[in-house]
Amino acid sequence: MKLVPLGDKVVLKQKEAEVTTKSGIILAGSAAKEKPQEAEVIAVGPGTSEVTMMVKPGDVVIYSKYAGTEVKLGEEEFIVVKQADIVAVVEE
């Protein structure tokens, strides 16, 4: 099974929360449990006549904190958001 988004929707796979910082400090309590707002784009809808899709599968994006609908498909969890809820693409 796979998710196929409609219209201007985007399926995201949320990155795992970091439990240690880059310098090796271990995060405890709520800091380690807070979900990151960074995710990988898994699938992109076709867009609409008003919305041209600007992200593609494989992009790493930052999305609005309370955006989207959480969906569990098998053992995997995804978030379906409107493209407008994506605030930036992370480039390396």
PDB file of N, CA, C and O in Angstrom:
ATOM      1  N   MET A   1       0.841  -1.186   0.000  1.00  0.00           N
ATOM      2  CA  MET A   1       0.000   0.000   0.000  1.00  0.00           C
ATOM      3  C   MET A   1       0.881   1.242   0.000  1.00  0.00           C
ATOM      4  O   MET A   1       1.986   1.240   0.542  1.00  0.00           O
ATOM      5  N   LYS A   2       0.368   2.306  -0.620  1.00  0.00           N
ATOM      6  CA  LYS A   2       1.073   3.573  -0.580  1.00  0.00           C
ATOM      7  C   LYS A   2       0.064   4.704  -0.558  1.00  0.00           C
ATOM      8  O   LYS A   2      -1.077   4.545  -0.990  1.00  0.00           O
ATOM      9  N   LEU A   3       0.495   5.844  -0.052  1.00  0.00           N
ATOM     10  CA  LEU A   3      -0.356   7.033  -0.004  1.00  0.00           C
ATOM     11  C   LEU A   3      -0.161   7.839  -1.270  1.00  0.00           C
ATOM     12  O   LEU A   3       0.971   8.124  -1.659  1.00  0.00           O
ATOM     13  N   VAL A   4      -1.251   8.207  -1.916  1.00  0.00           N
ATOM     14  CA  VAL A   4      -1.209   9.049  -3.106  1.00  0.00           C
ATOM     15  C   VAL A   4      -1.984  10.323  -2.774  1.00  0.00           C
ATOM     16  O   VAL A   4      -3.214  10.301  -2.721  1.00  0.00           O
ATOM     17  N   PRO A   5      -1.278  11.432  -2.549  1.00  0.00           N
ATOM     18  CA  PRO A   5      -1.963  12.666  -2.157  1.00  0.00           C
ATOM     19  C   PRO A   5      -2.743  13.279  -3.309  1.00  0.00           C
ATOM     20  O   PRO A   5      -2.377  13.125  -4.474  1.00  0.00           O
ATOM     21  N   LEU A   6      -3.819  13.975  -2.973  1.00  0.00           N
ATOM     22  CA  LEU A   6      -4.660  14.643  -3.957  1.00  0.00           C
ATOM     23  C   LEU A   6      -4.415  16.149  -3.911  1.00  0.00           C
ATOM     24  O   LEU A   6      -3.973  16.676  -2.890  1.00  0.00           O
ATOM     25  N   GLY A   7      -4.699  16.836  -5.001  1.00  0.00           N
ATOM     26  CA  GLY A   7      -4.624  18.293  -5.038  1.00  0.00           C
ATOM     27  C   GLY A   7      -3.271  18.824  -4.618  1.00  0.00           C
ATOM     28  O   GLY A   7      -2.235  18.398  -5.128  1.00  0.00           O
ATOM     29  N   ASP A   8      -3.293  19.773  -3.668  1.00  0.00           N
ATOM     30  CA  ASP A   8      -2.049  20.422  -3.222  1.00  0.00           C
ATOM     31  C   ASP A   8      -1.496  19.800  -1.944  1.00  0.00           C
ATOM     32  O   ASP A   8      -0.821  20.475  -1.166  1.00  0.00           O
ATOM     33  N   LYS A   9      -1.778  18.518  -1.726  1.00  0.00           N
ATOM     34  CA  LYS A   9      -1.318  17.835  -0.514  1.00  0.00           C
ATOM     35  C   LYS A   9       0.065  17.196  -0.735  1.00  0.00           C
ATOM     36  O   LYS A   9       0.440  16.844  -1.853  1.00  0.00           O
ATOM     37  N   VAL A  10       0.805  17.061   0.376  1.00  0.00           N
ATOM     38  CA  VAL A  10       2.147  16.479   0.363  1.00  0.00           C
ATOM     39  C   VAL A  10       2.242  15.473   1.511  1.00  0.00           C
ATOM     40  O   VAL A  10       1.830  15.771   2.632  1.00  0.00           O
ATOM     41  N   VAL A  11       2.783  14.285   1.235  1.00  0.00           N
ATOM     42  CA  VAL A  11       2.992  13.272   2.269  1.00  0.00           C
ATOM     43  C   VAL A  11       4.427  13.409   2.767  1.00  0.00           C
ATOM     44  O   VAL A  11       5.378  13.391   1.984  1.00  0.00           O
ATOM     45  N   LEU A  12       4.566  13.546   4.107  1.00  0.00           N
ATOM     46  CA  LEU A  12       5.876  13.725   4.727  1.00  0.00           C
ATOM     47  C   LEU A  12       6.183  12.571   5.669  1.00  0.00           C
ATOM     48  O   LEU A  12       5.283  12.022   6.304  1.00  0.00           O
ATOM     49  N   LYS A  13       7.451  12.208   5.756  1.00  0.00           N
ATOM     50  CA  LYS A  13       7.945  11.238   6.742  1.00  0.00           C
ATOM     51  C   LYS A  13       8.786  12.042   7.712  1.00  0.00           C
ATOM     52  O   LYS A  13       9.849  12.554   7.361  1.00  0.00           O
ATOM     53  N   GLN A  14       8.293  12.146   8.942  1.00  0.00           N
ATOM     54  CA  GLN A  14       8.949  12.979   9.943  1.00  0.00           C
ATOM     55  C   GLN A  14      10.293  12.402  10.348  1.00  0.00           C
ATOM     56  O   GLN A  14      10.437  11.191  10.512  1.00  0.00           O
ATOM     57  N   LYS A  15      11.279  13.283  10.508  1.00  0.00           N
ATOM     58  CA  LYS A  15      12.598  12.864  10.973  1.00  0.00           C
ATOM     59  C   LYS A  15      12.503  12.467  12.438  1.00  0.00           C
ATOM     60  O   LYS A  15      11.661  12.986  13.171  1.00  0.00           O
ATOM     61  N   GLU A  16      13.359  11.552  12.864  1.00  0.00           N
ATOM     62  CA  GLU A  16      13.381  11.120  14.259  1.00  0.00           C
ATOM     63  C   GLU A  16      13.919  12.244  15.133  1.00  0.00           C
ATOM     64  O   GLU A  16      14.812  12.984  14.719  1.00  0.00           O
ATOM     65  N   ALA A  17      13.386  12.372  16.327  1.00  0.00           N
ATOM     66  CA  ALA A  17      13.857  13.382  17.272  1.00  0.00           C
ATOM     67  C   ALA A  17      15.266  13.031  17.729  1.00  0.00           C
ATOM     68  O   ALA A  17      15.565  11.878  18.042  1.00  0.00           O
ATOM     69  N   GLU A  18      16.117  14.038  17.761  1.00  0.00           N
ATOM     70  CA  GLU A  18      17.485  13.845  18.224  1.00  0.00           C
ATOM     71  C   GLU A  18      17.486  13.699  19.743  1.00  0.00           C
ATOM     72  O   GLU A  18      16.824  14.468  20.439  1.00  0.00           O
ATOM     73  N   VAL A  19      18.215  12.731  20.252  1.00  0.00           N
ATOM     74  CA  VAL A  19      18.335  12.584  21.697  1.00  0.00           C
ATOM     75  C   VAL A  19      19.691  13.070  22.196  1.00  0.00           C
ATOM     76  O   VAL A  19      19.904  13.203  23.401  1.00  0.00           O
ATOM     77  N   THR A  20      20.609  13.335  21.263  1.00  0.00           N
ATOM     78  CA  THR A  20      21.887  13.956  21.622  1.00  0.00           C
ATOM     79  C   THR A  20      22.158  15.084  20.638  1.00  0.00           C
ATOM     80  O   THR A  20      21.753  15.023  19.477  1.00  0.00           O
ATOM     81  N   THR A  21      22.844  16.111  21.116  1.00  0.00           N
ATOM     82  CA  THR A  21      23.204  17.226  20.241  1.00  0.00           C
ATOM     83  C   THR A  21      24.445  16.846  19.444  1.00  0.00           C
ATOM     84  O   THR A  21      25.066  15.818  19.711  1.00  0.00           O
ATOM     85  N   LYS A  22      24.809  17.674  18.465  1.00  0.00           N
ATOM     86  CA  LYS A  22      25.994  17.401  17.660  1.00  0.00           C
ATOM     87  C   LYS A  22      27.255  17.382  18.505  1.00  0.00           C
ATOM     88  O   LYS A  22      28.221  16.705  18.153  1.00  0.00           O
ATOM     89  N   SER A  23      27.264  18.116  19.617  1.00  0.00           N
ATOM     90  CA  SER A  23      28.438  18.138  20.490  1.00  0.00           C
ATOM     91  C   SER A  23      28.424  17.008  21.520  1.00  0.00           C
ATOM     92  O   SER A  23      29.338  16.916  22.340  1.00  0.00           O
ATOM     93  N   GLY A  24      27.392  16.136  21.492  1.00  0.00           N
ATOM     94  CA  GLY A  24      27.355  14.968  22.353  1.00  0.00           C
ATOM     95  C   GLY A  24      26.551  15.116  23.631  1.00  0.00           C
ATOM     96  O   GLY A  24      26.538  14.206  24.460  1.00  0.00           O
ATOM     97  N   ILE A  25      25.878  16.252  23.806  1.00  0.00           N
ATOM     98  CA  ILE A  25      25.069  16.450  25.012  1.00  0.00           C
ATOM     99  C   ILE A  25      23.778  15.652  24.870  1.00  0.00           C
ATOM    100  O   ILE A  25      23.085  15.757  23.858  1.00  0.00           O
ATOM    101  N   ILE A  26      23.458  14.856  25.885  1.00  0.00           N
ATOM    102  CA  ILE A  26      22.241  14.040  25.862  1.00  0.00           C
ATOM    103  C   ILE A  26      21.068  14.893  26.334  1.00  0.00           C
ATOM    104  O   ILE A  26      21.119  15.498  27.405  1.00  0.00           O
ATOM    105  N   LEU A  27      20.007  14.933  25.520  1.00  0.00           N
ATOM    106  CA  LEU A  27      18.815  15.689  25.871  1.00  0.00           C
ATOM    107  C   LEU A  27      17.889  14.814  26.702  1.00  0.00           C
ATOM    108  O   LEU A  27      17.668  13.646  26.384  1.00  0.00           O
ATOM    109  N   ALA A  28      17.355  15.388  27.763  1.00  0.00           N
ATOM    110  CA  ALA A  28      16.486  14.622  28.651  1.00  0.00           C
ATOM    111  C   ALA A  28      15.067  15.177  28.617  1.00  0.00           C
ATOM    112  O   ALA A  28      14.838  16.313  28.201  1.00  0.00           O
ATOM    113  N   GLY A  29      14.122  14.358  29.060  1.00  0.00           N
ATOM    114  CA  GLY A  29      12.744  14.805  29.237  1.00  0.00           C
ATOM    115  C   GLY A  29      12.077  15.286  27.975  1.00  0.00           C
ATOM    116  O   GLY A  29      12.220  14.693  26.906  1.00  0.00           O
ATOM    117  N   SER A  30      11.337  16.386  28.120  1.00  0.00           N
ATOM    118  CA  SER A  30      10.506  16.885  27.013  1.00  0.00           C
ATOM    119  C   SER A  30      11.318  17.380  25.834  1.00  0.00           C
ATOM    120  O   SER A  30      10.823  17.354  24.707  1.00  0.00           O
ATOM    121  N   ALA A  31      12.545  17.828  26.047  1.00  0.00           N
ATOM    122  CA  ALA A  31      13.380  18.295  24.928  1.00  0.00           C
ATOM    123  C   ALA A  31      13.643  17.166  23.947  1.00  0.00           C
ATOM    124  O   ALA A  31      13.677  17.395  22.738  1.00  0.00           O
ATOM    125  N   ALA A  32      13.826  15.963  24.441  1.00  0.00           N
ATOM    126  CA  ALA A  32      14.090  14.817  23.577  1.00  0.00           C
ATOM    127  C   ALA A  32      12.811  14.277  22.957  1.00  0.00           C
ATOM    128  O   ALA A  32      12.867  13.624  21.915  1.00  0.00           O
ATOM    129  N   LYS A  33      11.644  14.537  23.579  1.00  0.00           N
ATOM    130  CA  LYS A  33      10.383  13.992  23.088  1.00  0.00           C
ATOM    131  C   LYS A  33       9.676  14.915  22.103  1.00  0.00           C
ATOM    132  O   LYS A  33       8.771  14.476  21.393  1.00  0.00           O
ATOM    133  N   GLU A  34      10.074  16.192  22.046  1.00  0.00           N
ATOM    134  CA  GLU A  34       9.412  17.135  21.145  1.00  0.00           C
ATOM    135  C   GLU A  34       9.667  16.732  19.702  1.00  0.00           C
ATOM    136  O   GLU A  34      10.808  16.497  19.305  1.00  0.00           O
ATOM    137  N   LYS A  35       8.605  16.655  18.931  1.00  0.00           N
ATOM    138  CA  LYS A  35       8.735  16.232  17.547  1.00  0.00           C
ATOM    139  C   LYS A  35       9.418  17.319  16.723  1.00  0.00           C
ATOM    140  O   LYS A  35       9.097  18.499  16.855  1.00  0.00           O
ATOM    141  N   PRO A  36      10.352  16.921  15.880  1.00  0.00           N
ATOM    142  CA  PRO A  36      10.983  17.917  15.014  1.00  0.00           C
ATOM    143  C   PRO A  36      10.013  18.355  13.920  1.00  0.00           C
ATOM    144  O   PRO A  36       9.084  17.624  13.575  1.00  0.00           O
ATOM    145  N   GLN A  37      10.230  19.528  13.390  1.00  0.00           N
ATOM    146  CA  GLN A  37       9.391  20.030  12.304  1.00  0.00           C
ATOM    147  C   GLN A  37      10.073  19.814  10.960  1.00  0.00           C
ATOM    148  O   GLN A  37       9.717  20.448   9.967  1.00  0.00           O
ATOM    149  N   GLU A  38      11.040  18.930  10.933  1.00  0.00           N
ATOM    150  CA  GLU A  38      11.776  18.622   9.719  1.00  0.00           C
ATOM    151  C   GLU A  38      11.322  17.257   9.223  1.00  0.00           C
ATOM    152  O   GLU A  38      11.189  16.317  10.007  1.00  0.00           O
ATOM    153  N   ALA A  39      11.085  17.151   7.917  1.00  0.00           N
ATOM    154  CA  ALA A  39      10.584  15.891   7.367  1.00  0.00           C
ATOM    155  C   ALA A  39      11.053  15.717   5.934  1.00  0.00           C
ATOM    156  O   ALA A  39      11.453  16.673   5.269  1.00  0.00           O
ATOM    157  N   GLU A  40      10.993  14.467   5.472  1.00  0.00           N
ATOM    158  CA  GLU A  40      11.311  14.163   4.079  1.00  0.00           C
ATOM    159  C   GLU A  40      10.015  14.041   3.290  1.00  0.00           C
ATOM    160  O   GLU A  40       9.048  13.442   3.761  1.00  0.00           O
ATOM    161  N   VAL A  41       9.997  14.610   2.092  1.00  0.00           N
ATOM    162  CA  VAL A  41       8.835  14.516   1.216  1.00  0.00           C
ATOM    163  C   VAL A  41       8.813  13.114   0.607  1.00  0.00           C
ATOM    164  O   VAL A  41       9.779  12.685  -0.023  1.00  0.00           O
ATOM    165  N   ILE A  42       7.702  12.411   0.801  1.00  0.00           N
ATOM    166  CA  ILE A  42       7.536  11.053   0.282  1.00  0.00           C
ATOM    167  C   ILE A  42       6.741  11.061  -1.024  1.00  0.00           C
ATOM    168  O   ILE A  42       7.094  10.363  -1.975  1.00  0.00           O
ATOM    169  N   ALA A  43       5.678  11.844  -1.068  1.00  0.00           N
ATOM    170  CA  ALA A  43       4.826  11.908  -2.263  1.00  0.00           C
ATOM    171  C   ALA A  43       4.218  13.299  -2.370  1.00  0.00           C
ATOM    172  O   ALA A  43       4.006  13.973  -1.362  1.00  0.00           O
ATOM    173  N   VAL A  44       3.940  13.722  -3.597  1.00  0.00           N
ATOM    174  CA  VAL A  44       3.398  15.055  -3.866  1.00  0.00           C
ATOM    175  C   VAL A  44       2.177  14.923  -4.770  1.00  0.00           C
ATOM    176  O   VAL A  44       2.195  14.192  -5.761  1.00  0.00           O
ATOM    177  N   GLY A  45       1.114  15.645  -4.409  1.00  0.00           N
ATOM    178  CA  GLY A  45      -0.084  15.659  -5.240  1.00  0.00           C
ATOM    179  C   GLY A  45       0.165  16.409  -6.545  1.00  0.00           C
ATOM    180  O   GLY A  45       1.217  17.026  -6.714  1.00  0.00           O
ATOM    181  N   PRO A  46      -0.787  16.358  -7.462  1.00  0.00           N
ATOM    182  CA  PRO A  46      -0.618  16.989  -8.771  1.00  0.00           C
ATOM    183  C   PRO A  46      -0.740  18.508  -8.749  1.00  0.00           C
ATOM    184  O   PRO A  46      -0.440  19.163  -9.748  1.00  0.00           O
ATOM    185  N   GLY A  47      -1.173  19.078  -7.631  1.00  0.00           N
ATOM    186  CA  GLY A  47      -1.415  20.523  -7.587  1.00  0.00           C
ATOM    187  C   GLY A  47      -2.833  20.824  -8.042  1.00  0.00           C
ATOM    188  O   GLY A  47      -3.631  19.923  -8.297  1.00  0.00           O
ATOM    189  N   THR A  48      -3.124  22.111  -8.135  1.00  0.00           N
ATOM    190  CA  THR A  48      -4.434  22.548  -8.615  1.00  0.00           C
ATOM    191  C   THR A  48      -4.212  23.638  -9.658  1.00  0.00           C
ATOM    192  O   THR A  48      -3.074  24.001  -9.954  1.00  0.00           O
ATOM    193  N   SER A  49      -5.289  24.148 -10.203  1.00  0.00           N
ATOM    194  CA  SER A  49      -5.149  25.218 -11.192  1.00  0.00           C
ATOM    195  C   SER A  49      -4.574  26.482 -10.555  1.00  0.00           C
ATOM    196  O   SER A  49      -3.983  27.308 -11.250  1.00  0.00           O
ATOM    197  N   GLU A  50      -4.742  26.640  -9.235  1.00  0.00           N
ATOM    198  CA  GLU A  50      -4.214  27.803  -8.526  1.00  0.00           C
ATOM    199  C   GLU A  50      -2.866  27.539  -7.865  1.00  0.00           C
ATOM    200  O   GLU A  50      -2.148  28.488  -7.552  1.00  0.00           O
ATOM    201  N   VAL A  51      -2.501  26.269  -7.644  1.00  0.00           N
ATOM    202  CA  VAL A  51      -1.294  25.925  -6.884  1.00  0.00           C
ATOM    203  C   VAL A  51      -0.368  25.049  -7.728  1.00  0.00           C
ATOM    204  O   VAL A  51      -0.734  23.946  -8.136  1.00  0.00           O
ATOM    205  N   THR A  52       0.837  25.564  -7.980  1.00  0.00           N
ATOM    206  CA  THR A  52       1.867  24.780  -8.648  1.00  0.00           C
ATOM    207  C   THR A  52       2.725  24.147  -7.567  1.00  0.00           C
ATOM    208  O   THR A  52       3.183  24.839  -6.657  1.00  0.00           O
ATOM    209  N   MET A  53       2.947  22.863  -7.651  1.00  0.00           N
ATOM    210  CA  MET A  53       3.720  22.168  -6.620  1.00  0.00           C
ATOM    211  C   MET A  53       5.201  22.516  -6.758  1.00  0.00           C
ATOM    212  O   MET A  53       5.782  22.413  -7.838  1.00  0.00           O
ATOM    213  N   MET A  54       5.801  22.931  -5.631  1.00  0.00           N
ATOM    214  CA  MET A  54       7.182  23.399  -5.627  1.00  0.00           C
ATOM    215  C   MET A  54       8.140  22.447  -4.912  1.00  0.00           C
ATOM    216  O   MET A  54       9.342  22.708  -4.863  1.00  0.00           O
ATOM    217  N   VAL A  55       7.627  21.349  -4.358  1.00  0.00           N
ATOM    218  CA  VAL A  55       8.479  20.357  -3.709  1.00  0.00           C
ATOM    219  C   VAL A  55       8.374  19.049  -4.481  1.00  0.00           C
ATOM    220  O   VAL A  55       7.439  18.836  -5.253  1.00  0.00           O
ATOM    221  N   LYS A  56       9.347  18.185  -4.257  1.00  0.00           N
ATOM    222  CA  LYS A  56       9.354  16.896  -4.952  1.00  0.00           C
ATOM    223  C   LYS A  56       9.769  15.806  -3.972  1.00  0.00           C
ATOM    224  O   LYS A  56      10.394  16.104  -2.954  1.00  0.00           O
ATOM    225  N   PRO A  57       9.436  14.549  -4.257  1.00  0.00           N
ATOM    226  CA  PRO A  57       9.851  13.467  -3.367  1.00  0.00           C
ATOM    227  C   PRO A  57      11.371  13.489  -3.160  1.00  0.00           C
ATOM    228  O   PRO A  57      12.141  13.687  -4.100  1.00  0.00           O
ATOM    229  N   GLY A  58      11.776  13.282  -1.910  1.00  0.00           N
ATOM    230  CA  GLY A  58      13.191  13.303  -1.572  1.00  0.00           C
ATOM    231  C   GLY A  58      13.642  14.611  -0.942  1.00  0.00           C
ATOM    232  O   GLY A  58      14.667  14.643  -0.261  1.00  0.00           O
ATOM    233  N   ASP A  59      12.889  15.704  -1.157  1.00  0.00           N
ATOM    234  CA  ASP A  59      13.231  16.985  -0.532  1.00  0.00           C
ATOM    235  C   ASP A  59      13.103  16.873   0.979  1.00  0.00           C
ATOM    236  O   ASP A  59      12.249  16.144   1.484  1.00  0.00           O
ATOM    237  N   VAL A  60      13.950  17.594   1.697  1.00  0.00           N
ATOM    238  CA  VAL A  60      13.829  17.715   3.147  1.00  0.00           C
ATOM    239  C   VAL A  60      13.253  19.095   3.407  1.00  0.00           C
ATOM    240  O   VAL A  60      13.781  20.096   2.922  1.00  0.00           O
ATOM    241  N   VAL A  61      12.174  19.150   4.170  1.00  0.00           N
ATOM    242  CA  VAL A  61      11.446  20.411   4.367  1.00  0.00           C
ATOM    243  C   VAL A  61      11.207  20.693   5.846  1.00  0.00           C
ATOM    244  O   VAL A  61      11.292  19.808   6.698  1.00  0.00           O
ATOM    245  N   ILE A  62      10.905  21.960   6.117  1.00  0.00           N
ATOM    246  CA  ILE A  62      10.450  22.398   7.432  1.00  0.00           C
ATOM    247  C   ILE A  62       8.984  22.767   7.258  1.00  0.00           C
ATOM    248  O   ILE A  62       8.625  23.478   6.320  1.00  0.00           O
ATOM    249  N   TYR A  63       8.129  22.280   8.170  1.00  0.00           N
ATOM    250  CA  TYR A  63       6.699  22.554   8.049  1.00  0.00           C
ATOM    251  C   TYR A  63       6.170  23.190   9.327  1.00  0.00           C
ATOM    252  O   TYR A  63       6.808  23.106  10.376  1.00  0.00           O
ATOM    253  N   SER A  64       5.012  23.822   9.239  1.00  0.00           N
ATOM    254  CA  SER A  64       4.392  24.492  10.385  1.00  0.00           C
ATOM    255  C   SER A  64       4.137  23.502  11.512  1.00  0.00           C
ATOM    256  O   SER A  64       3.792  22.345  11.269  1.00  0.00           O
ATOM    257  N   LYS A  65       4.307  23.957  12.734  1.00  0.00           N
ATOM    258  CA  LYS A  65       4.267  23.093  13.916  1.00  0.00           C
ATOM    259  C   LYS A  65       2.970  22.303  14.064  1.00  0.00           C
ATOM    260  O   LYS A  65       3.013  21.113  14.375  1.00  0.00           O
ATOM    261  N   TYR A  66       1.834  22.929  13.852  1.00  0.00           N
ATOM    262  CA  TYR A  66       0.551  22.246  14.091  1.00  0.00           C
ATOM    263  C   TYR A  66      -0.149  21.865  12.789  1.00  0.00           C
ATOM    264  O   TYR A  66      -1.367  21.686  12.767  1.00  0.00           O
ATOM    265  N   ALA A  67       0.601  21.743  11.725  1.00  0.00           N
ATOM    266  CA  ALA A  67       0.016  21.460  10.411  1.00  0.00           C
ATOM    267  C   ALA A  67      -0.203  19.968  10.200  1.00  0.00           C
ATOM    268  O   ALA A  67       0.460  19.130  10.812  1.00  0.00           O
ATOM    269  N   GLY A  68      -1.139  19.660   9.327  1.00  0.00           N
ATOM    270  CA  GLY A  68      -1.268  18.321   8.808  1.00  0.00           C
ATOM    271  C   GLY A  68      -2.104  17.340   9.598  1.00  0.00           C
ATOM    272  O   GLY A  68      -2.606  17.625  10.685  1.00  0.00           O
ATOM    273  N   THR A  69      -2.228  16.174   8.999  1.00  0.00           N
ATOM    274  CA  THR A  69      -2.963  15.059   9.565  1.00  0.00           C
ATOM    275  C   THR A  69      -2.019  13.879   9.672  1.00  0.00           C
ATOM    276  O   THR A  69      -1.406  13.479   8.683  1.00  0.00           O
ATOM    277  N   GLU A  70      -1.896  13.316  10.871  1.00  0.00           N
ATOM    278  CA  GLU A  70      -1.036  12.157  11.059  1.00  0.00           C
ATOM    279  C   GLU A  70      -1.756  10.907  10.583  1.00  0.00           C
ATOM    280  O   GLU A  70      -2.930  10.694  10.884  1.00  0.00           O
ATOM    281  N   VAL A  71      -1.025  10.080   9.828  1.00  0.00           N
ATOM    282  CA  VAL A  71      -1.601   8.865   9.246  1.00  0.00           C
ATOM    283  C   VAL A  71      -0.645   7.712   9.519  1.00  0.00           C
ATOM    284  O   VAL A  71       0.566   7.849   9.347  1.00  0.00           O
ATOM    285  N   LYS A  72      -1.192   6.569   9.947  1.00  0.00           N
ATOM    286  CA  LYS A  72      -0.379   5.375  10.146  1.00  0.00           C
ATOM    287  C   LYS A  72      -0.761   4.376   9.062  1.00  0.00           C
ATOM    288  O   LYS A  72      -1.928   4.017   8.910  1.00  0.00           O
ATOM    289  N   LEU A  73       0.240   3.936   8.316  1.00  0.00           N
ATOM    290  CA  LEU A  73       0.033   2.974   7.238  1.00  0.00           C
ATOM    291  C   LEU A  73       0.960   1.799   7.513  1.00  0.00           C
ATOM    292  O   LEU A  73       2.172   1.893   7.324  1.00  0.00           O
ATOM    293  N   GLY A  74       0.381   0.701   7.959  1.00  0.00           N
ATOM    294  CA  GLY A  74       1.211  -0.429   8.400  1.00  0.00           C
ATOM    295  C   GLY A  74       1.942  -0.029   9.669  1.00  0.00           C
ATOM    296  O   GLY A  74       1.315   0.404  10.635  1.00  0.00           O
ATOM    297  N   GLU A  75       3.262  -0.170   9.676  1.00  0.00           N
ATOM    298  CA  GLU A  75       4.075   0.205  10.832  1.00  0.00           C
ATOM    299  C   GLU A  75       4.637   1.618  10.702  1.00  0.00           C
ATOM    300  O   GLU A  75       5.248   2.121  11.644  1.00  0.00           O
ATOM    301  N   GLU A  76       4.442   2.268   9.554  1.00  0.00           N
ATOM    302  CA  GLU A  76       5.028   3.583   9.321  1.00  0.00           C
ATOM    303  C   GLU A  76       4.023   4.701   9.583  1.00  0.00           C
ATOM    304  O   GLU A  76       2.823   4.550   9.353  1.00  0.00           O
ATOM    305  N   GLU A  77       4.544   5.826  10.072  1.00  0.00           N
ATOM    306  CA  GLU A  77       3.708   6.992  10.324  1.00  0.00           C
ATOM    307  C   GLU A  77       4.091   8.107   9.369  1.00  0.00           C
ATOM    308  O   GLU A  77       5.271   8.350   9.118  1.00  0.00           O
ATOM    309  N   PHE A  78       3.078   8.781   8.840  1.00  0.00           N
ATOM    310  CA  PHE A  78       3.273   9.872   7.899  1.00  0.00           C
ATOM    311  C   PHE A  78       2.452  11.073   8.343  1.00  0.00           C
ATOM    312  O   PHE A  78       1.567  10.960   9.191  1.00  0.00           O
ATOM    313  N   ILE A  79       2.759  12.226   7.755  1.00  0.00           N
ATOM    314  CA  ILE A  79       1.966  13.432   7.971  1.00  0.00           C
ATOM    315  C   ILE A  79       1.569  13.939   6.589  1.00  0.00           C
ATOM    316  O   ILE A  79       2.415  14.076   5.705  1.00  0.00           O
ATOM    317  N   VAL A  80       0.282  14.217   6.405  1.00  0.00           N
ATOM    318  CA  VAL A  80      -0.205  14.775   5.150  1.00  0.00           C
ATOM    319  C   VAL A  80      -0.503  16.250   5.400  1.00  0.00           C
ATOM    320  O   VAL A  80      -1.329  16.589   6.248  1.00  0.00           O
ATOM    321  N   VAL A  81       0.179  17.129   4.653  1.00  0.00           N
ATOM    322  CA  VAL A  81       0.027  18.572   4.826  1.00  0.00           C
ATOM    323  C   VAL A  81      -0.303  19.226   3.494  1.00  0.00           C
ATOM    324  O   VAL A  81      -0.060  18.651   2.433  1.00  0.00           O
ATOM    325  N   LYS A  82      -0.860  20.436   3.556  1.00  0.00           N
ATOM    326  CA  LYS A  82      -0.996  21.248   2.358  1.00  0.00           C
ATOM    327  C   LYS A  82       0.369  21.826   2.040  1.00  0.00           C
ATOM    328  O   LYS A  82       1.163  22.076   2.946  1.00  0.00           O
ATOM    329  N   GLN A  83       0.649  22.041   0.769  1.00  0.00           N
ATOM    330  CA  GLN A  83       1.937  22.633   0.414  1.00  0.00           C
ATOM    331  C   GLN A  83       2.135  23.973   1.113  1.00  0.00           C
ATOM    332  O   GLN A  83       3.266  24.325   1.449  1.00  0.00           O
ATOM    333  N   ALA A  84       1.059  24.729   1.340  1.00  0.00           N
ATOM    334  CA  ALA A  84       1.162  26.032   2.003  1.00  0.00           C
ATOM    335  C   ALA A  84       1.680  25.925   3.437  1.00  0.00           C
ATOM    336  O   ALA A  84       2.172  26.911   3.986  1.00  0.00           O
ATOM    337  N   ASP A  85       1.577  24.739   4.053  1.00  0.00           N
ATOM    338  CA  ASP A  85       2.069  24.533   5.413  1.00  0.00           C
ATOM    339  C   ASP A  85       3.581  24.247   5.441  1.00  0.00           C
ATOM    340  O   ASP A  85       4.175  24.198   6.518  1.00  0.00           O
ATOM    341  N   ILE A  86       4.198  24.060   4.285  1.00  0.00           N
ATOM    342  CA  ILE A  86       5.639  23.870   4.208  1.00  0.00           C
ATOM    343  C   ILE A  86       6.265  25.257   4.115  1.00  0.00           C
ATOM    344  O   ILE A  86       5.945  26.034   3.215  1.00  0.00           O
ATOM    345  N   VAL A  87       7.165  25.560   5.060  1.00  0.00           N
ATOM    346  CA  VAL A  87       7.713  26.917   5.119  1.00  0.00           C
ATOM    347  C   VAL A  87       9.085  27.031   4.471  1.00  0.00           C
ATOM    348  O   VAL A  87       9.497  28.136   4.117  1.00  0.00           O
ATOM    349  N   ALA A  88       9.811  25.918   4.302  1.00  0.00           N
ATOM    350  CA  ALA A  88      11.138  25.989   3.687  1.00  0.00           C
ATOM    351  C   ALA A  88      11.594  24.617   3.219  1.00  0.00           C
ATOM    352  O   ALA A  88      11.159  23.587   3.733  1.00  0.00           O
ATOM    353  N   VAL A  89      12.485  24.630   2.225  1.00  0.00           N
ATOM    354  CA  VAL A  89      13.171  23.424   1.780  1.00  0.00           C
ATOM    355  C   VAL A  89      14.596  23.518   2.308  1.00  0.00           C
ATOM    356  O   VAL A  89      15.248  24.551   2.153  1.00  0.00           O
ATOM    357  N   VAL A  90      15.086  22.447   2.931  1.00  0.00           N
ATOM    358  CA  VAL A  90      16.441  22.431   3.473  1.00  0.00           C
ATOM    359  C   VAL A  90      17.392  21.998   2.370  1.00  0.00           C
ATOM    360  O   VAL A  90      17.251  20.917   1.798  1.00  0.00           O
ATOM    361  N   GLU A  91      18.360  22.853   2.078  1.00  0.00           N
ATOM    362  CA  GLU A  91      19.382  22.526   1.063  1.00  0.00           C
ATOM    363  C   GLU A  91      20.709  22.353   1.742  1.00  0.00           C
ATOM    364  O   GLU A  91      21.049  23.098   2.661  1.00  0.00           O
ATOM    365  N   GLU A  92      21.468  21.365   1.292  1.00  0.00           N
ATOM    366  CA  GLU A  92      22.795  21.134   1.890  1.00  0.00           C
ATOM    367  C   GLU A  92      23.882  21.378   0.906  1.00  0.00           C
ATOM    368  O   GLU A  92      25.059  21.232   1.237  1.00  0.00           O
TER     369      GLU A  92
END
